[in-house]
Amino acid sequence: MNKADLIDAMAAEAGISKAAAKKALDAFTDKVTETLAGGGRVSLVGFGTFSTSERSAREGRNPQTGQTIQIPAKTVAKFKAGSELNAKL
């Protein structure tokens, strides 16, 4: 499912227009992104938790040349599924 499919499904399920569903989805993703960028976390009970994690710097290899390269430290987003979501999978 891509973004357009999700918007269509949200509009049909909620009985709203596609424009309203797109606006709601965009607001949700913007707020999650904003919260994670600020170092926070977003918990949706039964669904899961969005948070960030720090990856330390490490050495890697270029697969084409075999040359050792330095991979810098960075912050990454992660998602942990909630118990209700896991039970449905």
KEPAKE-43220 format. One record per residue: residue number from 1; x, y, z of N, C-alpha, C in turn. Coordinates in pm, 1 decimal. Layout:
<recs>
[NUM, [X, Y, Z], [X, Y, Z], [X, Y, Z]]
...
</recs>
This chain:
<recs>
[1, [85.4, -117.6, 0.0], [0.0, 0.0, 0.0], [89.7, 123.5, 0.0]]
[2, [60.4, 214.7, -90.4], [136.3, 339.7, -93.5], [51.6, 451.7, -33.5]]
[3, [102.7, 573.3, -36.7], [34.7, 685.1, 27.7], [-103.3, 710.6, -33.4]]
[4, [-112.7, 705.9, -165.6], [-240.9, 729.9, -232.2], [-343.2, 623.2, -193.2]]
[5, [-300.2, 497.9, -185.9], [-390.1, 389.3, -144.7], [-437.1, 410.0, -0.8]]
[6, [-345.7, 452.5, 86.0], [-380.4, 476.7, 225.6], [-480.4, 591.4, 237.8]]
[7, [-461.3, 697.0, 161.7], [-554.8, 810.3, 162.7], [-692.7, 764.7, 117.1]]
[8, [-698.3, 685.4, 10.2], [-826.1, 633.7, -38.7], [-895.1, 549.6, 68.6]]
[9, [-819.9, 461.6, 134.5], [-876.1, 373.9, 237.8], [-923.9, 454.3, 358.2]]
[10, [-845.4, 553.8, 399.1], [-884.8, 637.9, 512.0], [-1013.6, 713.7, 480.4]]
[11, [-1023.0, 768.4, 360.6], [-1141.5, 844.6, 320.5], [-1264.7, 755.1, 320.3]]
[12, [-1251.5, 635.2, 266.2], [-1364.8, 542.5, 259.8], [-1406.6, 497.2, 399.3]]
[13, [-1310.2, 463.6, 483.1], [-1339.4, 412.2, 618.2], [-1402.4, 519.4, 707.1]]
[14, [-1353.0, 642.7, 696.7], [-1401.1, 750.6, 783.2], [-1519.6, 826.0, 723.6]]
[15, [-1550.3, 800.1, 595.8], [-1661.2, 870.6, 531.8], [-1631.6, 1017.6, 509.1]]
[16, [-1506.7, 1047.9, 477.5], [-1465.9, 1186.4, 451.1], [-1409.9, 1195.9, 309.8]]
[17, [-1384.1, 1317.3, 265.4], [-1328.5, 1335.9, 131.1], [-1181.4, 1295.0, 128.5]]
[18, [-1133.4, 1268.3, 8.9], [-991.7, 1233.3, -6.6], [-902.2, 1350.2, 33.9]]
[19, [-948.4, 1472.6, 7.2], [-870.4, 1591.1, 44.2], [-856.4, 1600.4, 195.8]]
[20, [-964.2, 1571.7, 268.2], [-959.4, 1575.7, 414.2], [-870.6, 1463.7, 468.3]]
[21, [-879.1, 1346.4, 406.2], [-795.3, 1233.8, 448.9], [-648.2, 1264.3, 424.6]]
[22, [-617.0, 1326.7, 310.4], [-477.6, 1363.9, 280.9], [-427.0, 1465.9, 381.6]]
[23, [-510.7, 1562.9, 414.5], [-473.5, 1665.3, 511.5], [-445.9, 1602.6, 648.5]]
[24, [-530.4, 1508.6, 689.2], [-513.0, 1440.5, 817.8], [-385.5, 1356.6, 819.2]]
[25, [-360.2, 1282.4, 711.8], [-239.2, 1200.2, 704.0], [-113.5, 1286.9, 704.3]]
[26, [-115.6, 1395.7, 628.5], [-0.7, 1486.7, 626.0], [23.6, 1549.4, 763.1]]
[27, [-83.1, 1586.5, 832.6], [-68.4, 1644.2, 966.6], [-8.5, 1541.1, 1062.0]]
[28, [-54.2, 1417.1, 1052.2], [-0.8, 1310.3, 1137.2], [148.5, 1289.1, 1112.0]]
[29, [187.1, 1273.8, 986.0], [328.3, 1248.9, 955.6], [415.2, 1369.2, 992.5]]
[30, [363.7, 1491.1, 971.9], [440.1, 1610.6, 1009.2], [463.9, 1616.4, 1160.2]]
[31, [361.2, 1586.5, 1239.4], [374.7, 1592.1, 1385.4], [466.2, 1481.5, 1437.8]]
[32, [457.3, 1362.7, 1380.4], [546.7, 1254.0, 1421.8], [690.9, 1292.0, 1389.5]]
[33, [713.6, 1343.6, 1269.5], [848.2, 1385.3, 1228.6], [901.5, 1495.2, 1319.4]]
[34, [818.7, 1594.2, 1348.4], [857.0, 1706.3, 1433.7], [892.1, 1657.7, 1575.2]]
[35, [812.6, 1567.3, 1628.4], [836.0, 1515.3, 1763.1], [965.0, 1434.1, 1767.8]]
[36, [987.9, 1349.2, 1668.7], [1110.0, 1268.2, 1665.5], [1233.8, 1355.9, 1647.2]]
[37, [1223.0, 1458.2, 1563.9], [1335.9, 1548.9, 1542.0], [1372.5, 1622.5, 1670.2]]
[38, [1274.2, 1645.0, 1756.5], [1298.8, 1711.3, 1884.7], [1344.2, 1615.7, 1993.9]]
[39, [1364.1, 1490.2, 1958.7], [1411.4, 1393.1, 2056.6], [1301.5, 1323.0, 2134.0]]
[40, [1176.2, 1346.1, 2097.2], [1063.8, 1284.9, 2168.1], [1025.0, 1150.1, 2109.9]]
[41, [913.3, 1096.7, 2159.3], [859.6, 971.6, 2107.9], [708.7, 982.6, 2098.5]]
[42, [650.2, 904.2, 2010.3], [506.5, 904.3, 1988.9], [455.4, 763.9, 2016.8]]
[43, [366.8, 750.1, 2117.3], [310.9, 620.2, 2153.6], [162.8, 615.9, 2119.8]]
[44, [124.0, 517.9, 2042.2], [-16.2, 495.0, 2009.1], [-52.5, 360.5, 2071.3]]
[45, [-124.9, 364.1, 2182.7], [-155.6, 244.3, 2258.7], [-223.7, 141.2, 2169.2]]
[46, [-170.8, 19.9, 2171.4], [-224.5, -88.8, 2091.0], [-165.2, -95.7, 1952.3]]
[47, [-111.7, 14.8, 1901.4], [-52.8, 16.4, 1767.6], [98.7, 6.7, 1773.7]]
[48, [162.6, 100.0, 1845.4], [307.7, 96.0, 1856.0], [366.2, 228.8, 1897.3]]
[49, [499.7, 232.0, 1899.6], [572.0, 350.2, 1943.6], [677.9, 388.7, 1841.0]]
[50, [676.9, 515.9, 1803.1], [780.8, 572.5, 1717.8], [882.2, 639.0, 1809.8]]
[51, [1011.3, 612.6, 1788.0], [1116.0, 675.4, 1868.7], [1242.1, 687.9, 1783.8]]
[52, [1346.8, 741.6, 1845.2], [1474.8, 753.6, 1775.7], [1580.4, 672.5, 1847.9]]
[53, [1684.5, 640.1, 1776.3], [1795.2, 563.6, 1831.6], [1924.8, 619.6, 1774.1]]
[54, [2028.3, 616.4, 1854.9], [2159.3, 665.5, 1809.6], [2241.8, 549.4, 1755.8]]
[55, [2296.8, 565.5, 1637.7], [2390.8, 467.6, 1582.5], [2530.0, 526.8, 1594.6]]
[56, [2621.1, 452.2, 1652.0], [2757.2, 502.5, 1668.6], [2833.8, 490.9, 1536.9]]
[57, [2942.2, 565.0, 1528.5], [3028.3, 559.0, 1410.4], [3092.9, 421.1, 1404.4]]
[58, [3116.8, 374.5, 1283.4], [3177.5, 242.3, 1268.3], [3250.7, 233.6, 1135.4]]
[59, [3327.6, 127.1, 1122.3], [3396.4, 101.4, 996.4], [3311.4, 9.7, 911.0]]
[60, [3312.3, 35.4, 782.1], [3241.0, -49.2, 687.4], [3329.6, -75.9, 568.7]]
[61, [3278.7, -150.1, 474.2], [3354.4, -180.1, 353.2], [3272.4, -144.1, 231.0]]
[62, [3339.2, -85.8, 133.2], [3278.1, -59.7, 4.1], [3268.5, -195.0, -66.9]]
[63, [3148.4, -243.9, -97.8], [3136.8, -376.7, -156.7], [3199.0, -390.4, -295.4]]
[64, [3213.4, -279.6, -368.2], [3271.6, -287.1, -502.5], [3423.7, -295.9, -497.9]]
[65, [3483.9, -219.6, -405.9], [3630.8, -214.6, -403.1], [3690.9, -289.3, -285.1]]
[66, [3611.9, -316.6, -183.7], [3664.7, -380.9, -63.8], [3737.9, -284.7, 27.6]]
[67, [3741.5, -157.1, -8.9], [3812.2, -55.5, 69.0], [3736.9, -26.4, 198.6]]
[68, [3811.2, -7.9, 308.1], [3751.2, 26.1, 436.9], [3710.1, 173.1, 436.1]]
[69, [3588.2, 200.0, 484.7], [3538.2, 337.3, 491.5], [3484.5, 364.1, 631.4]]
[70, [3480.4, 489.6, 669.4], [3424.1, 530.0, 798.0], [3277.9, 567.1, 778.0]]
[71, [3189.8, 506.9, 854.5], [3048.1, 540.0, 851.3], [3021.5, 627.4, 973.4]]
[72, [2973.2, 750.5, 953.2], [2955.8, 843.2, 1065.9], [2837.3, 804.7, 1155.9]]
[73, [2840.0, 854.3, 1277.6], [2730.0, 834.0, 1371.7], [2608.1, 910.3, 1321.2]]
[74, [2488.4, 856.6, 1351.9], [2367.2, 927.5, 1312.6], [2249.3, 882.9, 1398.4]]
[75, [2145.5, 962.6, 1394.1], [2020.9, 932.0, 1464.2], [1924.3, 872.8, 1362.3]]
[76, [1860.5, 761.4, 1397.9], [1766.3, 695.6, 1307.6], [1629.9, 681.0, 1376.2]]
[77, [1525.5, 678.5, 1295.6], [1389.8, 656.7, 1347.3], [1366.1, 507.1, 1359.1]]
[78, [1287.2, 468.3, 1461.3], [1252.1, 327.7, 1473.6], [1107.9, 316.7, 1520.7]]
[79, [1049.3, 200.4, 1494.6], [911.0, 174.0, 1530.7], [904.8, 39.2, 1600.8]]
[80, [837.5, 36.2, 1715.0], [817.1, -88.7, 1788.3], [667.3, -114.4, 1790.4]]
[81, [626.4, -225.1, 1731.3], [484.6, -258.9, 1723.2], [428.8, -289.1, 1861.0]]
[82, [303.3, -249.0, 1884.7], [235.9, -276.1, 2011.1], [180.3, -416.9, 2014.8]]
[83, [134.8, -457.6, 2131.3], [87.9, -595.3, 2149.1], [-35.8, -626.3, 2065.3]]
[84, [-128.6, -532.5, 2052.6], [-248.8, -557.0, 1972.3], [-214.2, -574.1, 1826.0]]
[85, [-120.6, -493.9, 1774.7], [-78.2, -505.8, 1635.6], [-9.4, -640.2, 1614.5]]
[86, [79.4, -677.1, 1705.2], [148.7, -806.4, 1693.8], [51.2, -923.1, 1695.6]]
[87, [-52.9, -911.9, 1776.9], [-151.3, -1020.7, 1787.8], [-228.2, -1039.0, 1656.4]]
[88, [-248.6, -930.5, 1582.5], [-321.7, -938.5, 1456.6], [-235.4, -987.2, 1341.3]]
[89, [-104.2, -983.3, 1358.7], [-14.9, -1030.3, 1252.6], [5.6, -1176.9, 1271.7]]
</recs>
